[in-house]
Every structure is written in C-alpha cells, then in structure tokens.
Amino acid sequence: MKLNDKVAIITGAGSGIGRSLAQRFAANGARAVICTDLNGVRADETAQLIGSQASAETLDVADEAAINAIVARVEQQYGGIDVFVSNAGYGRPGGLEMPTVEWQKMMNVHTWSHLAAARAVLPRMLARGSGYLLSTSSAAGLLSQFDSGAYAVSKHAAVALAEWLSINYVEQGIGVSVLCPQAVRTNVLDFMKDPNALVDVVQAGGDGILEPEVVADLCIEAMADGRFLVLPHAEVQTYFQRKATDYDRWLSGMRRMRNRFLGATAG
C-alpha cells in the first residue's frame, strides 16, 4: 500500500516508533494521521510537529470500547480508515512473581488491543476491498525476552494474531505487516535495569540500537511491498531460522545470553 491520500490511525504515537511513523506517514502524503496515545499531551505534541495533516486523541488501547469509538468518529469524519497501526506498548521486567493482573495488562496492550482494532476497522475495509493493518510486536515475539515473561508471551501472541489475520484477509484486499525489531531508542528501553548492559549484549551480536525514524521508514517500505515481517535488525531472521532448525541449541544460546546480561547488570 502507498500512503498517498490515505487516512491512518496510529496508537502509541506520542513518542518513539509511533511518533516517527506518524511523521513519516504524513511526509509520504497521508491525507490524515490520527495520533493517539495514553498520554494525550504527547499525542498532541506529535500532531503539532506534523501540522494540518494530523490530529490527536487520548486513547487507552486496553479499552475496546474506546477503540470502537475513535474508529467510528474517524470513519464518519473522513469517510474511511485506510491504515490502522497498533503500536502502543510498554515494558516491565518480571516473571512468575509478577501478579497475574500485570500479565493480563500486558496482554491487553500488546495483543487484545490489536484484536479490538481489527474487529473495529475490518468490516468497512472489507466492504471497500482495501485496507492495511500494521502491528508492532518485537523480536521478542519471534524469539523471546528473558527478563520479562509477560512481554515475551504477549509479543508472541501479537505475531500469532497478525499471522492469522494475514492468512484470512490478505486475499480480500487487506494488507498485514508486523514489526519485530530488537532494540530501538524508545521509552520501552527504560524498563531495563541497565539499558547499557543490554546494548553491550546486543552489540556483541552485531545489531545495536536503531533510531525510530529508521524503523518507521522500513515499515513504510514493507507496506509498499505488501511484506508481512518487518525486521529492522537483519540478525533477527538468522536467529529465527536457528530457532526453527535446532530449538534446543537455540534455547541454550538464549540461556547463555541471559547469563551474560545478568552478569553485566550485576557488575
């Protein structure tokens, strides 16, 4: 899909990848970019950076009724929604000790919000015979995240949902892409005990932290090509292939990386 003259809703647009996507969508000719975020002030800042093509709304993506309401308003105002970007996300370390309610919250934000968005926009997209769903998962959705069980599980579920949507709707004119980066310079890195330690571990593999503007451009390229996986870090594809080829060896490697990370944060 080309973005010229398109109407797009972007969640988590108050900063990071979401803000960069909103700016790049506008730069690529989008007619309207609706910037949403739990922090409405940050969403408005993004819209102000863009100008007349953009507007801002406060949105809690864990609230399905709120997603339905904003979709209805945008449909009425612009006559249709061409692209819905489910990008909102956050990080929190923890495993079995994390309360179930916190696991549920992460699933709500990282997975069920994507489902709610698809339910809200797909009927009218299908009636028009075109539309695009772009969702932000993570390399953790293909691999794992050793310091946050809920993050790993919810991001895996986001990839699975995107796969299912692609299988069922691409032949009906609906594009589906899922973004699976490693480290990007966003607020999500803030949940790490020591982000610099993570950088050391990641860079040892030749990857490094990317700027959100680079990631946004790669998403737009993938949408133009109709490509499902967006992998800003090329090594993720290699890791994913290794995982499929020899799961036990891959798990052993992840345990070694976990131990390196824990050693770096303890040092």
C-alpha positions in Angstrom: 0.0 0.0 0.0 1.2 3.5 -0.8 0.3 6.1 1.7 -0.6 9.0 -0.6 -4.1 10.4 0.3 -4.6 7.7 3.0 -6.2 8.1 6.4 -4.4 6.4 9.2 -4.8 5.9 13.0 -1.6 5.2 14.9 -1.6 4.1 18.6 1.3 4.9 20.8 2.0 7.9 18.6 3.2 10.1 21.5 6.8 9.1 21.2 9.3 6.6 19.7 8.3 4.5 16.8 4.7 5.7 16.9 5.7 9.3 16.6 8.2 8.6 13.8 5.5 6.5 11.9 3.1 9.4 12.2 5.7 11.9 10.9 6.8 9.6 8.0 3.2 8.8 7.1 2.5 12.5 6.7 5.7 13.0 4.8 4.6 10.2 2.4 1.4 12.0 1.5 -1.2 10.7 4.0 -4.3 12.8 4.0 -4.9 12.4 7.7 -2.9 11.0 10.5 -4.8 10.5 13.8 -2.2 10.3 16.6 -3.4 8.5 19.7 -1.7 7.8 22.9 -2.5 7.1 26.5 -0.7 10.4 27.2 -2.8 12.8 25.3 -0.3 15.7 25.7 2.4 13.7 24.0 0.0 12.7 21.2 -0.8 16.4 20.7 2.9 17.2 20.5 3.3 14.7 17.7 0.3 16.2 15.8 1.7 19.7 16.3 5.1 18.5 14.8 3.2 17.3 11.7 0.8 20.2 11.2 -2.6 20.3 9.5 -2.5 16.7 8.3 -2.6 15.4 11.9 -4.9 15.4 14.8 -4.5 13.9 18.3 -6.7 11.9 20.7 -6.1 10.4 24.1 -6.6 6.6 23.8 -6.2 3.7 26.3 -5.8 0.8 23.9 -6.7 -1.6 26.7 -10.3 -0.2 26.4 -12.0 -1.9 23.4 -15.0 0.5 23.6 -12.6 3.4 23.3 -11.1 1.9 20.2 -14.5 1.3 18.7 -15.5 4.9 19.4 -12.4 6.5 17.8 -12.8 4.3 14.8 -16.4 5.3 14.4 -15.6 9.0 14.7 -12.7 8.8 12.2 -14.9 6.8 9.7 -17.6 9.4 10.0 -15.2 12.4 9.6 -13.1 11.1 6.7 -15.3 8.5 5.1 -13.0 5.6 5.8 -9.8 4.4 7.5 -7.1 3.0 5.2 -4.5 2.1 7.8 -4.6 1.1 11.5 -1.3 0.9 13.2 -1.4 -1.0 16.5 1.8 0.3 18.0 1.2 1.1 21.7 3.4 -0.8 24.1 5.4 -0.8 27.3 7.9 -2.9 29.2 8.1 -4.3 32.6 10.6 -6.8 33.9 9.4 -9.8 35.9 8.4 -13.5 35.7 6.4 -15.8 37.8 6.5 -13.4 40.7 4.6 -10.7 38.6 0.9 -10.6 39.6 -1.5 -12.1 37.2 -3.2 -8.7 36.7 0.1 -7.4 35.4 0.4 -10.2 32.9 -3.2 -9.5 31.8 -2.5 -5.8 31.4 0.4 -6.6 29.1 -1.7 -8.9 27.1 -4.4 -6.3 26.8 -2.0 -3.7 25.5 0.2 -5.9 23.3 -2.4 -8.3 21.9 -6.0 -7.8 22.7 -5.8 -4.2 21.5 -4.7 -5.4 18.1 -7.7 -7.7 18.1 -10.0 -4.9 19.0 -8.6 -2.7 16.3 -9.0 -5.4 13.7 -12.6 -6.0 14.8 -13.4 -2.3 14.5 -11.9 -1.5 11.1 -12.1 -4.7 9.1 -15.8 -4.7 8.3 -15.6 -1.4 6.4 -12.2 -2.2 4.9 -13.5 -5.4 3.6 -16.6 -3.6 2.1 -14.2 -1.2 0.3 -11.9 -4.1 -0.7 -8.8 -2.4 0.7 -7.0 -1.6 4.0 -3.9 -2.2 6.0 -3.1 -3.4 9.5 0.4 -2.7 10.8 1.2 -4.0 14.2 4.2 -3.6 16.4 5.4 -6.7 18.1 9.1 -7.2 18.8 12.0 -9.6 18.1 10.7 -11.0 21.4 7.6 -12.1 19.5 9.7 -14.3 17.3 12.4 -15.2 19.8 11.9 -14.3 23.5 12.7 -11.8 26.2 14.5 -13.4 29.1 13.9 -10.6 31.7 10.2 -10.2 31.1 7.9 -13.3 30.8 4.8 -11.2 30.2 6.5 -9.2 27.5 7.7 -12.3 25.6 4.3 -14.0 25.8 2.2 -11.0 24.8 4.5 -10.2 21.9 4.4 -13.8 20.7 0.6 -13.6 20.8 0.7 -10.4 18.7 2.7 -12.1 16.0 0.3 -15.1 16.0 -2.7 -12.8 15.7 -1.1 -10.9 12.8 -0.3 -14.3 11.1 -4.0 -15.3 11.4 -5.2 -12.0 10.0 -2.8 -12.4 7.1 -4.0 -15.9 6.3 -7.6 -15.0 6.4 -7.8 -11.5 4.9 -4.9 -10.7 2.5 -6.8 -12.3 -0.4 -9.7 -10.0 0.4 -7.5 -6.9 -0.2 -6.3 -6.4 3.4 -2.6 -5.9 3.9 -1.0 -7.1 7.1 2.5 -6.4 8.4 4.1 -7.0 11.8 7.1 -5.1 13.1 9.6 -7.2 15.0 12.7 -5.1 16.0 15.3 -5.6 18.6 16.5 -2.6 20.5 15.1 0.8 19.3 15.7 4.1 21.0 12.3 4.4 22.7 10.8 4.6 26.2 10.4 0.8 26.2 14.2 0.5 27.0 13.5 2.4 30.2 12.2 -0.8 31.9 15.6 -2.5 31.7 17.6 -2.5 35.0 20.6 -1.2 33.0 19.9 -0.4 29.3 23.6 0.0 28.7 24.2 -3.6 29.6 21.6 -4.7 27.1 23.3 -2.6 24.5 26.6 -4.4 25.2 24.9 -7.8 24.8 23.0 -6.8 21.6 26.0 -5.1 20.0 28.1 -8.2 20.6 25.8 -9.8 18.1 26.4 -7.0 15.6 22.9 -5.4 15.9 22.8 -2.3 18.1 20.1 0.2 18.9 18.3 1.8 15.9 16.7 5.2 15.8 12.8 5.1 15.5 12.9 7.1 12.2 14.9 4.2 10.5 12.3 1.7 11.8 9.4 3.8 10.5 10.9 4.0 7.0 11.4 0.3 6.9 7.7 -0.2 7.9 6.6 2.0 5.0 8.8 0.1 2.6 7.2 -3.2 3.8 3.7 -1.8 3.4 4.5 -0.7 -0.2 5.8 -4.2 -0.9 3.0 -6.0 1.0 5.6 -7.8 3.1 4.5 -9.5 6.3 7.6 -9.4 8.5 9.4 -6.1 9.1 12.8 -6.9 10.6 14.9 -3.8 11.1 17.7 -5.9 12.6 18.8 -8.3 10.0 20.2 -10.7 12.5 16.7 -11.5 13.8 16.0 -13.5 10.7 19.1 -15.6 11.3 18.2 -16.1 15.0 14.7 -17.1 14.0 16.0 -19.6 11.4 18.3 -21.1 14.0 15.4 -21.4 16.4 13.4 -23.4 13.9 16.3 -25.6 12.9 17.5 -26.6 16.3 15.2 -25.5 19.1 17.3 -27.0 21.9 20.5 -25.3 20.7 18.7 -22.0 20.4 17.4 -22.3 23.9 20.9 -23.0 25.2 22.1 -19.9 23.4 19.3 -17.8 25.0 20.3 -19.1 28.4 23.9 -18.0 27.7 22.8 -14.6 26.6 20.6 -14.3 29.7 23.6 -15.1 31.9 25.7 -12.5 30.1 23.0 -9.9 30.6 22.6 -10.7 34.3 26.4 -10.6 34.8 26.5 -7.2 33.0 23.8 -5.7 35.2 25.4 -7.1 38.4 28.8 -5.7 37.5 
